[in-house]
Amino acid sequence: SQLTQLISFQINFGGCEGVSDVGVSHLMNAIQSLQQLSRLHMNLYGCSKVTDVGGQKIGDVLQACTSLIDVEVNITRTRISEGGVASLENLGNTRSFDQLNIISNGW
């Protein structure tokens, strides 16, 4: 399909309390299939059912999708722990991004 040609993707789930780790996993699996994707901005602000499981999936896909070079993920007011946030922020130490911005201001 033509979606596989997508180079930029922005999705806003801000305030959607129904979004869970399962939803994040499905979304990240779809993102991983977009081989041309270079820019990803995801807003998960207030998605309080997203935990370290979802955070781990986000990190795994960001690590695996080497075409992604401009990434912004807002995980403020999720249930991703400080350790999970640090793990996402440290992705920039394991592979190169032009921009990696993990936004997390806790609760």
Backbone hydrogen bonds, N-H to C=O, Kabsch-Sander energy under -0.5 kcal/mol:
donor,donor_aa,acceptor,acceptor_aa,energy
4,T,1,S,-1.1
5,Q,2,Q,-1.6
6,L,3,L,-2.0
9,F,39,R,-2.3
11,I,41,H,-2.4
13,F,11,I,-0.6
13,F,43,N,-2.9
15,G,45,Y,-3.8
16,C,13,F,-2.7
17,E,15,G,-1.4
19,V,16,C,-1.6
21,D,49,K,-0.8
24,V,20,S,-2.4
25,S,21,D,-2.5
26,H,22,V,-2.3
27,L,23,G,-2.5
28,M,24,V,-2.9
29,N,25,S,-2.2
30,A,26,H,-2.0
31,I,27,L,-2.4
32,Q,28,M,-2.4
33,S,29,N,-0.9
33,S,30,A,-0.7
34,L,31,I,-1.7
35,Q,33,S,-1.3
36,Q,4,T,-0.8
37,L,34,L,-1.5
38,S,7,I,-2.6
39,R,7,I,-1.9
40,L,70,D,-2.7
41,H,9,F,-2.3
42,M,72,E,-2.8
43,N,11,I,-2.5
44,L,42,M,-0.6
44,L,74,N,-2.5
46,G,76,T,-2.5
47,C,44,L,-2.3
48,S,46,G,-2.0
49,K,19,V,-0.7
50,V,47,C,-2.0
51,T,49,K,-0.6
55,G,51,T,-2.3
56,Q,52,D,-2.7
57,K,53,V,-1.9
58,I,54,G,-2.5
59,G,55,G,-2.4
60,D,56,Q,-2.8
61,V,57,K,-2.3
62,L,58,I,-2.6
63,Q,59,G,-2.3
64,A,60,D,-2.1
65,C,61,V,-2.7
66,T,64,A,-1.6
68,L,65,C,-1.6
69,I,38,S,-2.3
69,I,67,S,-0.5
70,D,38,S,-2.2
71,V,69,I,-0.5
71,V,99,Q,-2.9
72,E,40,L,-2.4
73,V,101,N,-2.4
74,N,42,M,-2.7
75,I,73,V,-0.7
75,I,103,I,-3.0
77,R,106,G,-0.9
78,T,75,I,-1.2
79,R,50,V,-3.0
85,V,81,S,-2.5
86,A,82,E,-2.6
87,S,83,G,-2.2
88,L,84,G,-1.9
89,E,85,V,-2.7
90,N,86,A,-2.1
91,L,88,L,-1.4
92,G,89,E,-0.9
93,N,90,N,-2.1
94,T,90,N,-0.5
94,T,91,L,-1.4
95,R,91,L,-1.5
98,D,69,I,-1.7
99,Q,69,I,-2.6
101,N,71,V,-2.7
102,I,100,L,-0.5
103,I,73,V,-2.8
103,I,101,N,-0.7
104,S,102,I,-0.6
